[in-house]
């Protein structure tokens, strides 16, 4: 979640995280619930029900931030939970883009495959550069197109079908530029 949004929603998330913890809900359960909703959204998208998929994606968004709040409330902020969350985020990204590729292919719109595949590649590039930089001891959070921005653009593109193709091209461009931006930042921060 971007820093500004985290600042705006921090107290509400902390309160919800504490409430869920007191109800016995684990952070990992919240992570899996968000992932399941995203998979369901992908299924709807693959069937051509783009707006229904977009609504499910919208419902899943708070869960992506809430799992961390539950972990902090339980004082169980674990490395496993963090890796699980990041891993399922990558699978969720793959499911969404694969659903779009399937949808376009089923309509015979092969010219729409390129932006979807480029957006998926860029999405993985952004995450990969951050992970490798982290292993090298360089913390990277910045970027012009973080996961939050990517999901919001995809969400709008799904909810407003006229924006689908331009949104995918924006995702393709923005995510790949962000991967390159982060790579440049790693280069600049190297001693």
trRosetta pair geometry for C-beta under 8 A, 3 or more apart (Angstrom, degrees):
i j d omega theta_ij theta_ji phi_ij phi_ji
1 5 5.2 -114 175 88 100 115
1 6 4.8 126 107 -66 115 91
1 9 7.7 -87 176 54 151 128
1 64 7.6 145 -59 112 97 101
1 65 5.0 41 -50 -99 140 117
1 148 5.6 85 -128 -71 44 134
2 5 4.9 81 62 15 85 103
2 6 6.8 -151 93 -10 39 91
2 146 5.9 149 -77 52 87 144
2 148 5.1 -109 -21 50 91 151
2 149 7.4 65 -51 -39 127 89
3 6 5.5 -56 -144 36 30 114
3 7 6.3 32 157 -22 65 104
3 141 7.5 79 -49 139 104 134
4 7 5.8 -55 -153 32 30 112
4 8 6.5 24 152 -15 64 108
5 8 5.6 -56 -147 39 35 111
5 9 6.0 3 164 6 71 114
5 148 6.6 -176 28 -161 153 160
6 9 6.5 -73 -136 53 23 89
6 10 5.7 53 161 -68 64 94
6 65 7.7 -166 -104 -143 77 129
7 10 5.9 -22 -138 -17 22 120
9 12 5.2 -68 -164 50 66 111
9 13 5.3 65 139 -26 93 107
9 65 7.0 41 108 132 140 158
10 13 5.9 -63 -146 38 24 107
10 14 6.2 24 159 -21 64 108
11 14 5.6 -53 -146 34 31 113
11 15 6.4 31 155 -19 65 105
12 15 5.8 -54 -150 36 31 111
12 16 6.3 26 154 -13 65 108
13 16 5.7 -57 -144 42 32 108
13 17 5.9 37 155 -24 67 108
13 65 5.7 -77 -119 132 141 110
13 66 6.1 -145 -146 -101 93 61
13 68 7.9 14 161 77 132 90
13 69 4.2 -147 156 -75 92 149
14 17 5.6 -53 -144 36 27 115
14 18 6.4 28 156 -19 62 105
14 69 5.6 -138 -90 -149 36 110
14 72 7.2 -60 -121 91 82 129
14 73 7.1 144 -163 -71 62 99
15 18 5.9 -55 -150 35 29 110
15 19 6.4 29 152 -19 63 106
16 19 5.5 -53 -147 37 34 113
16 20 6.3 31 156 -16 67 105
16 66 6.0 -63 111 -130 124 110
16 69 6.3 51 76 113 86 148
17 20 6.0 -56 -147 38 29 107
17 21 6.2 31 153 -21 64 107
17 66 6.2 -176 -79 -164 82 69
17 68 7.6 -59 -104 95 141 49
17 69 2.8 -139 -59 136 136 92
17 70 4.4 -142 -150 -64 84 43
17 71 7.7 -60 -161 27 126 46
17 72 6.2 30 142 57 155 91
17 73 4.2 173 130 -21 97 127
18 21 5.6 -54 -146 36 31 114
18 22 6.3 30 155 -19 65 105
18 69 7.8 -75 -22 157 60 97
18 73 4.2 -169 -87 -132 56 134
19 22 5.9 -56 -149 36 29 110
19 23 6.6 24 152 -15 63 108
20 23 5.6 -59 -150 39 34 110
20 25 4.1 -63 177 61 92 125
20 30 6.8 49 159 -69 158 126
20 66 7.2 81 -1 169 156 114
20 69 8.0 89 36 100 123 98
20 70 5.0 -55 88 -103 124 112
20 73 7.5 122 62 58 81 152
21 24 7.8 61 177 -61 31 14
21 25 6.8 -88 -78 60 28 73
21 70 5.4 162 -61 -154 88 74
21 73 4.0 -154 -12 110 149 122
21 74 4.7 -165 -133 -61 125 85
25 29 5.4 -122 -168 76 77 134
25 30 6.4 80 151 -52 114 93
25 70 6.4 -79 104 -139 93 142
26 29 4.5 103 58 -1 80 101
26 30 7.3 -143 99 -3 48 82
26 70 6.9 118 168 142 26 132
26 74 7.3 11 -132 -46 62 167
27 30 5.7 -54 -156 34 37 112
27 31 6.5 41 146 -22 67 103
27 67 4.7 92 -171 -174 80 74
27 68 7.0 71 -147 -81 125 19
27 70 4.2 173 -87 90 73 107
27 71 3.7 25 -75 -59 159 85
27 74 6.7 -127 -28 26 104 133
27 76 6.8 -162 5 87 127 105
27 81 5.4 26 104 -148 129 140
28 31 5.2 -47 -148 33 38 118
28 32 6.4 37 154 -16 67 103
28 67 7.4 76 -78 -154 21 116
28 81 6.0 -115 -70 -115 86 91
28 84 6.2 1 -123 106 96 160
29 32 5.8 -53 -147 39 32 108
29 33 6.3 36 151 -23 64 105
30 33 5.6 -51 -146 34 32 114
30 34 6.5 32 155 -17 64 104
30 63 5.5 -166 176 -160 86 90
30 66 5.3 -122 -177 104 142 100
30 67 4.1 -176 93 -91 114 77
30 70 5.4 147 -4 8 146 150
31 34 6.0 -58 -155 36 28 109
31 35 6.4 26 151 -17 64 109
31 63 7.6 160 -97 156 24 100
31 67 4.4 66 -61 -116 79 154
31 81 7.2 -173 -33 -160 148 81
31 84 5.9 76 136 121 162 110
31 85 5.2 -109 -124 -93 128 78
31 88 6.0 124 166 43 102 154
32 35 5.4 -55 -146 39 34 114
32 36 6.2 38 155 -23 67 104
32 88 7.4 -126 -94 -118 48 161
33 36 5.7 -51 -146 34 30 112
33 37 6.6 30 154 -17 63 104
33 63 5.7 -127 93 -147 98 149
34 37 5.8 -54 -151 36 31 110
34 38 6.5 31 152 -19 64 106
34 60 4.8 111 -153 -167 71 91
34 63 3.3 -173 -78 108 107 125
34 64 5.3 149 -167 -63 155 62
34 66 7.9 162 -57 47 127 101
34 67 6.9 -90 1 -37 135 119
34 88 7.7 106 86 126 97 132
34 92 7.8 -30 131 -87 89 152
35 38 5.6 -56 -151 36 33 112
35 39 6.5 34 152 -19 66 103
35 88 4.4 -69 -90 -179 133 127
35 91 7.1 32 -149 82 116 114
35 92 5.8 -122 -129 -69 71 111
36 39 5.7 -51 -149 35 33 112
36 40 6.4 34 151 -18 64 104
37 40 5.6 -53 -149 37 33 113
37 41 6.4 40 149 -23 65 102
37 56 5.5 -167 178 176 87 93
37 57 7.7 154 135 -93 98 30
37 59 5.9 -123 -170 94 144 102
37 60 3.8 180 98 -83 127 109
37 63 7.0 122 27 26 138 149
38 41 5.4 -48 -148 33 35 116
38 42 6.5 39 150 -22 64 101
38 56 7.6 161 -97 131 28 102
38 57 6.6 61 -116 -110 70 72
38 60 5.1 148 -57 171 77 172
38 92 4.1 3 129 -142 158 111
38 95 6.3 113 134 74 96 135
38 96 6.8 -63 -178 -55 100 102
39 42 5.5 -49 -150 33 34 114
39 43 6.6 40 149 -23 63 100
39 92 7.3 -96 -53 -114 67 73
39 95 5.5 -78 -108 -169 63 164
40 43 5.5 -47 -152 29 36 115
40 44 6.8 36 150 -16 64 101
40 56 5.5 -126 98 -170 99 153
41 44 5.8 -55 -154 36 34 111
41 45 6.3 34 149 -20 67 106
41 52 8.0 -171 -132 122 63 66
41 53 4.3 99 -173 -161 72 72
41 54 7.4 115 -155 -51 114 16
41 56 3.7 -166 -82 91 90 117
41 57 4.5 104 -147 -54 162 78
41 60 6.7 -95 -23 -5 136 137
41 96 7.0 -5 104 -100 110 91
41 99 7.9 -162 117 31 66 172
42 45 5.5 -53 -146 36 34 113
42 46 6.3 37 154 -22 66 103
42 53 6.9 95 -71 -144 17 121
42 92 7.9 -158 -41 -157 126 58
42 95 3.9 -82 -71 151 166 99
42 96 5.3 -113 -93 -83 99 44
42 98 7.0 33 -166 67 127 89
42 99 3.9 -163 -166 -44 77 141
43 46 5.8 -52 -148 33 29 112
43 47 6.7 22 153 -12 61 109
43 53 7.8 -179 64 -101 48 104
43 99 7.1 -99 -55 -114 18 129
44 47 5.8 -65 -154 41 32 108
44 49 4.3 -78 -177 79 88 110
44 50 7.7 164 130 -80 93 15
44 52 4.5 -122 -173 98 144 105
44 53 3.8 -174 88 -68 108 83
44 56 6.3 134 17 10 143 138
45 48 7.7 62 -179 -60 32 13
45 49 7.0 -96 -76 67 26 62
45 50 5.9 57 -123 -108 72 57
45 53 3.8 74 -55 -108 82 172
45 96 6.9 57 33 -147 163 61
45 99 3.9 78 86 138 113 130
45 100 6.1 -41 155 -66 128 63
45 103 6.0 -86 152 -43 74 140
45 158 6.9 -65 -103 -127 111 123
46 98 7.8 -11 -84 116 114 75
46 99 4.1 -98 -55 -146 84 83
46 102 4.6 5 -136 86 96 133
46 103 5.6 -142 -133 -56 34 86
46 106 8.0 95 -179 -8 68 141
47 103 7.7 -31 37 -99 15 98
48 103 5.7 146 -79 -141 62 106
48 106 7.5 -107 -54 84 108 134
48 107 7.7 113 -98 -56 118 113
49 52 4.1 -13 149 36 112 121
49 53 6.0 129 98 -23 76 90
50 53 5.6 -59 -150 39 30 112
50 54 6.2 33 152 -22 66 106
50 103 7.7 91 -74 -158 95 163
50 158 4.9 -155 174 -158 88 74
50 159 7.9 -152 133 -65 92 21
50 161 5.7 107 79 -93 149 96
50 164 6.9 -52 -154 -89 155 132
51 54 5.3 -48 -145 35 35 116
51 55 6.5 39 154 -21 64 100
51 158 6.6 157 -94 149 35 79
51 159 5.7 77 -127 -128 77 48
51 161 7.3 -63 -52 -47 94 97
52 55 5.7 -49 -150 33 33 112
52 56 6.6 32 152 -15 63 103
53 56 5.8 -55 -150 38 33 110
53 57 6.3 36 151 -20 66 105
53 99 7.2 174 -140 136 153 150
53 158 5.7 -104 89 -166 96 138
54 57 5.5 -52 -147 36 33 114
54 58 6.3 39 151 -23 65 103
54 155 5.6 115 -155 -156 91 59
54 158 3.2 172 -75 110 109 115
54 159 4.2 -169 144 -60 156 73
55 58 5.4 -49 -149 32 34 116
55 59 6.6 34 151 -19 64 102
55 159 7.4 105 -55 -98 66 98
56 59 5.6 -51 -149 35 35 112
56 60 6.4 33 152 -20 65 107
57 60 5.7 -58 -148 36 32 111
57 61 6.9 53 151 -45 63 91
57 96 7.5 66 -100 -109 129 126
57 151 7.2 -167 172 -170 115 96
57 154 7.2 -105 171 112 162 106
57 155 5.5 -155 108 -102 126 89
57 158 6.6 89 26 51 142 158
58 61 5.9 -34 -158 -1 33 118
58 155 5.9 105 -74 -149 82 125
58 159 7.7 52 -46 -65 128 128
59 62 7.8 -56 179 23 37 96
60 63 5.5 -62 -166 36 55 117
60 64 6.8 63 143 -33 79 97
61 64 5.8 -50 -161 17 39 115
61 65 7.7 14 155 0 65 99
61 151 6.6 146 -108 140 103 139
61 155 7.6 -2 -61 -79 133 148
62 65 6.2 -66 -161 44 44 98
62 66 5.6 44 148 -30 77 117
63 66 5.2 -57 -131 38 35 116
63 67 6.6 49 169 -36 67 91
64 67 7.1 -41 -159 9 20 106
64 85 7.9 117 -155 -165 66 107
64 89 7.3 83 -139 -98 112 105
64 151 7.9 -145 9 -68 169 175
65 68 6.4 -57 -173 34 47 108
65 69 6.8 42 139 -17 73 109
66 69 5.3 -57 -151 38 45 114
66 70 6.3 47 152 -22 74 101
67 70 5.8 -52 -151 34 33 111
67 71 6.5 34 151 -19 64 105
67 81 7.2 -170 154 179 111 110
67 85 5.9 173 95 -100 146 123
68 71 5.5 -53 -148 36 35 113
68 72 6.4 33 154 -17 67 104
68 77 7.4 38 -155 -120 74 98
68 85 7.5 30 -59 -95 88 169
69 72 5.8 -52 -146 37 32 109
69 73 6.3 34 153 -20 64 106
70 73 5.7 -54 -147 36 31 112
70 74 6.3 20 156 -9 65 110
71 74 5.9 -63 -146 45 28 104
71 76 5.4 -105 -156 82 72 72
71 77 4.7 101 139 -92 113 58
71 78 6.9 -123 -153 11 126 72
71 81 5.5 147 -102 132 144 164
72 75 7.1 25 -174 -81 35 40
72 77 5.6 30 -82 -63 62 113
76 81 7.3 103 128 -24 88 148
77 81 7.0 -118 -159 61 39 135
77 82 7.7 45 177 -48 76 106
78 81 4.4 99 61 4 90 101
78 82 6.9 -152 97 -4 51 84
79 82 5.6 -56 -151 38 35 113
79 83 6.2 31 154 -16 68 107
80 83 5.8 -59 -147 40 31 107
80 84 6.0 34 154 -22 67 108
81 84 5.6 -51 -142 37 29 114
81 85 6.2 32 157 -21 63 106
82 85 5.8 -53 -148 34 28 112
82 86 6.5 23 155 -13 63 107
83 86 5.8 -56 -146 41 32 108
83 87 6.0 33 156 -21 66 110
84 87 5.8 -58 -144 38 26 111
84 88 6.2 19 161 -12 65 109
85 88 6.2 -60 -144 41 25 104
85 89 6.3 32 153 -25 62 106
86 89 5.5 -52 -150 31 31 117
86 90 6.8 32 153 -20 63 100
86 127 7.3 149 -170 -159 101 121
86 131 7.7 126 169 -86 147 115
87 90 5.9 -53 -157 30 33 109
87 91 6.7 27 149 -12 66 105
88 91 5.4 -51 -145 41 40 111
88 92 6.1 47 151 -25 68 103
89 92 5.5 -52 -146 35 31 114
89 93 6.5 36 152 -21 63 101
89 127 7.6 173 105 -108 116 144
89 147 6.7 -18 -177 -142 135 151
90 93 5.6 -48 -151 33 33 113
90 94 6.5 34 150 -18 64 104
90 124 7.0 69 -143 -109 103 83
90 127 6.2 -170 -89 114 102 169
91 94 5.5 -52 -148 37 35 114
91 95 6.3 38 152 -23 66 104
92 95 5.6 -51 -147 33 32 113
92 96 6.5 31 155 -19 64 104
93 96 6.0 -58 -152 35 30 109
93 97 6.4 15 159 -6 66 110
93 120 6.8 141 149 -135 98 76
93 123 5.0 -171 -171 142 141 145
93 124 7.3 170 109 -62 143 73
93 150 8.0 10 -119 126 113 139
94 97 6.2 -64 -145 45 28 101
94 98 5.7 28 159 -20 67 114
94 120 6.8 77 -111 -151 54 119
95 98 5.8 -56 -138 40 25 110
95 99 6.2 31 158 -24 61 107
96 99 5.8 -55 -152 32 26 113
96 100 6.7 24 151 -15 61 104
96 154 6.5 34 162 180 143 152
97 100 5.6 -51 -150 36 37 112
97 101 6.3 40 151 -20 67 103
97 116 5.4 150 -160 176 85 89
97 117 7.3 121 171 -92 122 36
97 119 6.3 -170 -112 89 123 100
97 120 3.8 136 156 -78 171 115
97 123 7.4 -162 -41 24 141 145
98 101 5.5 -51 -147 36 34 113
98 102 6.3 36 152 -20 65 105
98 120 7.9 82 -47 -102 62 150
99 102 5.7 -53 -148 37 30 112
99 103 6.2 34 152 -22 64 107
100 103 5.5 -52 -145 36 32 114
100 104 6.3 28 158 -15 66 105
100 112 7.9 -118 161 142 96 110
100 116 4.5 -163 108 -129 122 136
100 168 7.2 164 169 -100 153 131
101 104 6.0 -56 -147 39 28 106
101 105 6.1 26 156 -18 64 111
101 113 5.7 61 -134 -131 84 86
101 116 5.1 -178 -69 115 76 142
101 117 6.6 70 -92 -63 122 84
102 105 5.8 -59 -144 40 27 110
102 106 6.2 29 157 -22 64 108
103 106 5.9 -57 -149 33 26 110
103 107 6.7 13 155 -7 61 109
104 107 5.9 -66 -153 43 32 104
104 109 4.4 -92 -163 76 83 101
104 110 7.3 132 143 -87 105 23
104 112 4.0 -143 -137 86 138 119
104 113 5.6 -175 101 -67 140 68
104 116 6.6 -164 1 -8 144 148
105 108 7.5 38 -175 -77 34 25
105 109 7.6 -96 -65 53 21 64
105 110 7.1 54 -108 -90 63 67
105 113 6.8 55 -65 -81 86 117
109 112 4.3 20 133 10 111 121
109 113 7.7 157 110 -31 70 75
110 113 5.6 -29 -164 0 51 118
111 114 6.9 -34 -173 10 45 109
112 115 6.7 -54 -166 37 52 101
112 116 6.6 46 146 -15 75 113
112 165 6.2 -92 -121 -106 99 99
112 168 7.3 75 -168 62 83 162
113 116 5.8 -70 -154 44 36 110
113 117 5.8 27 158 -16 76 113
114 117 6.0 -62 -142 41 25 105
114 118 6.0 21 162 -15 65 112
114 172 7.8 26 135 -107 73 160
115 118 5.6 -56 -138 43 32 110
115 119 6.0 36 159 -23 66 106
115 165 6.8 112 42 -158 155 64
115 168 3.8 99 126 127 122 108
115 169 4.7 -67 -124 -73 137 59
115 171 7.3 98 168 60 96 95
115 172 4.8 -114 -152 -28 70 139
116 119 5.8 -54 -147 35 26 112
116 120 6.5 27 153 -18 61 105
116 168 5.5 -40 -70 -154 61 135
117 120 5.6 -51 -148 35 33 112
117 121 6.4 34 153 -18 65 104
118 121 5.6 -51 -145 37 33 112
118 122 6.2 34 155 -18 65 106
118 172 3.7 42 104 -141 112 118
118 176 6.7 -42 172 -41 94 132
119 122 5.7 -54 -146 39 30 111
119 123 6.2 37 153 -25 64 105
119 150 7.8 146 -174 -153 101 109
119 168 5.5 -104 -30 -162 144 72
119 171 3.7 33 -129 115 123 112
119 172 4.3 -77 -62 -70 71 66
119 175 5.9 98 -151 24 58 140
120 123 5.6 -52 -148 32 31 115
120 124 6.6 26 155 -12 63 104
121 124 6.0 -59 -153 40 31 107
121 125 6.2 36 149 -25 65 108
121 175 7.9 139 84 108 55 123
121 176 7.1 24 99 -84 94 102
122 125 5.2 -52 -144 34 34 117
122 126 6.5 40 156 -23 66 98
122 145 7.9 4 148 97 123 140
122 171 7.1 164 67 149 133 70
122 172 5.9 147 -3 -150 139 41
122 173 7.9 -13 -87 41 167 7
122 174 7.4 113 147 82 150 52
122 175 2.9 114 128 104 119 105
122 176 3.8 -86 -105 -53 115 66
122 177 7.9 12 -147 13 129 52
122 178 7.2 90 175 45 104 94
122 179 5.8 -143 -153 -12 67 124
123 126 6.0 -48 -153 28 29 111
123 127 6.8 18 153 -7 61 108
123 147 7.9 77 -151 -110 93 75
123 150 6.0 119 -107 -165 101 160
123 171 7.6 -7 -55 173 102 106
123 175 5.0 -39 -62 -158 54 151
124 127 5.9 -61 -150 44 35 107
124 128 5.7 36 155 -24 71 112
125 128 5.7 -55 -138 37 27 111
125 129 6.2 26 164 -18 64 105
125 175 6.8 120 53 148 103 91
125 176 6.3 51 54 -116 151 57
125 178 7.9 135 98 83 100 79
125 179 3.2 -4 129 -110 113 155
126 129 6.4 -59 -151 34 23 105
126 130 6.6 18 154 -14 60 110
126 143 6.4 96 -148 -173 111 163
126 145 7.0 -107 -92 93 148 89
126 146 7.4 166 174 -127 140 39
126 147 7.5 173 111 -62 137 71
126 150 7.8 -164 33 -42 161 144
126 175 5.5 -92 -29 -163 124 82
126 178 4.9 14 -103 105 113 115
126 179 4.8 -101 -67 -73 54 80
126 182 6.6 113 -141 2 60 144
127 130 5.8 -60 -151 39 32 111
127 131 6.2 29 155 -19 68 108
127 147 7.7 55 -74 -71 100 110
128 131 5.8 -56 -146 37 30 109
128 132 6.2 23 159 -12 66 109
128 179 7.5 25 53 -135 94 114
129 132 6.0 -58 -143 42 29 106
129 133 6.0 31 157 -21 64 110
129 140 7.1 -50 122 80 89 167
129 179 5.4 148 -10 -153 135 72
129 182 4.3 124 116 103 137 125
129 183 5.3 -94 -132 -64 138 75
129 186 6.9 -136 -177 -22 99 136
130 133 5.8 -57 -145 38 27 112
130 134 6.3 32 154 -23 63 106
130 140 4.7 -134 -122 78 77 117
130 141 8.0 78 -134 -85 122 33
130 182 6.2 -60 -63 -169 71 153
131 134 5.6 -54 -152 33 30 114
131 135 6.7 31 151 -18 63 102
132 135 5.6 -50 -151 34 36 113
132 136 6.5 28 151 -12 65 107
132 186 7.9 2 100 -110 96 160
133 136 5.6 -63 -151 43 34 108
133 138 4.3 -75 179 79 92 103
133 139 7.5 149 127 -95 107 6
133 140 4.7 48 89 -11 151 124
133 182 6.8 -114 -27 167 148 104
133 185 7.8 15 -122 93 154 99
133 186 4.8 -125 -106 -95 112 119
134 137 7.7 63 -177 -61 31 13
134 138 7.0 -99 -75 67 28 55
134 139 6.6 50 -105 -103 76 50
134 140 7.1 -105 -53 23 78 87
136 186 7.2 69 69 -153 145 116
138 185 7.9 160 159 124 130 91
138 186 5.5 126 97 -124 159 79
138 189 5.3 125 -136 98 126 138
138 190 7.7 -51 -70 -73 143 64
140 143 7.4 58 163 -44 102 105
140 182 5.3 73 -173 -148 149 108
140 185 6.2 123 -117 96 111 136
140 186 7.1 -42 -65 -65 133 88
141 146 7.7 6 172 -107 61 136
142 146 8.0 -105 -171 -65 22 114
142 182 7.8 168 84 -96 71 83
142 185 7.0 153 70 -96 111 164
143 146 5.0 125 70 -69 108 75
143 178 4.2 62 -177 -158 112 109
143 181 5.9 139 -131 86 73 126
143 182 5.7 -17 -92 -60 112 104
144 149 7.6 -77 139 63 49 169
144 174 6.4 -125 110 -157 102 87
144 177 6.3 -28 57 108 131 112
144 178 5.3 -141 51 -87 77 91
144 181 6.2 112 2 -6 99 167
145 149 4.9 -122 -145 90 55 131
145 150 5.8 80 167 -60 95 86
145 171 7.7 148 -172 -139 142 50
145 174 3.6 126 -76 154 151 103
145 175 5.2 -111 111 -79 138 48
145 177 6.9 90 8 67 124 93
145 178 4.1 -123 49 -40 89 138
146 149 5.4 97 50 12 63 99
146 150 7.1 -122 104 -4 33 93
146 178 7.2 -174 -64 -156 40 151
147 150 5.5 -58 -147 38 34 113
147 151 6.1 30 158 -18 69 106
148 151 6.0 -57 -146 37 27 106
148 152 6.3 25 156 -18 64 109
149 152 5.7 -56 -144 38 31 111
149 153 6.3 30 158 -18 66 105
149 174 7.0 -114 125 154 124 143
150 153 6.0 -56 -150 36 29 108
150 154 6.4 26 154 -15 64 109
150 171 6.0 83 -143 -135 83 97
150 174 7.2 -175 -90 100 79 120
150 175 5.9 55 -101 -81 124 110
151 154 5.7 -56 -147 41 32 111
151 155 6.1 39 152 -26 66 107
152 155 5.4 -50 -144 33 31 116
152 156 6.5 30 157 -15 64 103
153 156 6.0 -55 -150 38 31 108
153 157 6.2 30 152 -19 64 110
153 167 5.3 166 165 -161 88 95
153 170 5.7 -136 -164 101 142 121
153 171 5.5 174 104 -72 135 91
153 174 7.3 138 -20 42 166 152
154 157 5.6 -58 -146 39 31 113
154 158 6.3 29 156 -19 66 107
154 167 6.7 136 -101 153 35 124
154 171 6.4 55 -66 -83 85 143
155 158 5.9 -59 -149 36 28 108
155 159 6.3 16 158 -11 65 112
156 159 5.9 -61 -140 43 30 105
156 160 5.9 -15 173 24 69 108
156 163 5.9 -47 133 106 90 153
156 167 6.3 -176 87 -109 90 138
157 160 6.9 -70 -128 61 20 77
157 163 4.7 -124 -114 113 59 94
157 164 4.7 106 176 -110 94 44
157 166 7.6 -160 -113 72 107 67
157 167 2.8 -139 -84 71 126 165
157 168 6.5 129 -166 -40 161 68
157 171 7.8 -68 -15 -27 154 122
158 161 7.8 5 -167 -83 27 58
158 164 7.0 74 -84 -100 37 93
160 163 4.4 47 94 11 104 116
160 164 7.9 -161 95 -40 58 68
161 164 5.4 -15 -160 -25 51 117
163 166 5.6 -72 -156 59 57 103
163 167 4.7 65 147 -36 88 113
164 167 5.8 -61 -142 37 19 113
164 168 6.4 18 160 -18 60 106
165 168 5.8 -51 -146 33 31 110
165 169 6.6 29 156 -15 63 103
166 169 5.7 -56 -150 39 35 110
166 170 6.2 38 151 -21 67 105
167 170 5.5 -53 -148 36 32 113
167 171 6.3 35 152 -20 65 103
168 171 5.4 -49 -146 36 34 114
168 172 6.3 38 152 -22 65 103
169 172 5.5 -49 -146 34 33 114
169 173 6.3 27 157 -13 65 107
170 173 6.0 -58 -144 42 29 106
170 174 5.7 20 162 -12 67 117
171 174 6.0 -58 -131 45 23 105
171 175 5.7 16 173 -13 64 115
172 175 6.6 -59 -137 39 16 102
172 176 6.4 5 166 -7 56 116
173 176 6.4 -70 -149 42 21 102
173 177 6.1 18 160 -16 63 114
174 177 5.8 -59 -143 39 26 110
174 178 6.2 27 157 -21 64 108
175 178 5.6 -53 -148 35 31 113
175 179 6.6 36 152 -21 64 100
176 179 5.6 -46 -149 31 36 113
176 180 6.6 33 152 -13 64 104
177 180 5.7 -57 -151 41 34 110
177 181 6.0 40 149 -25 67 105
178 181 5.2 -48 -141 35 34 116
178 182 6.3 33 158 -18 65 102
179 182 6.0 -55 -150 37 28 108
179 183 6.4 31 150 -20 62 106
180 183 5.5 -52 -147 36 33 114
180 184 6.3 37 152 -21 65 104
181 184 5.7 -55 -152 35 30 113
181 185 6.5 32 149 -21 64 104
182 185 5.4 -49 -147 33 36 114
182 186 6.6 41 152 -21 65 99
183 186 5.7 -49 -153 31 33 112
183 187 6.6 36 148 -19 63 104
184 187 5.5 -53 -152 35 34 115
184 188 6.3 31 152 -18 67 107
185 188 5.6 -55 -144 39 33 110
185 189 6.1 22 159 -13 67 112
186 189 6.1 -64 -143 42 27 103
186 190 6.6 43 154 -43 62 97
187 190 6.0 -44 -157 6 29 116
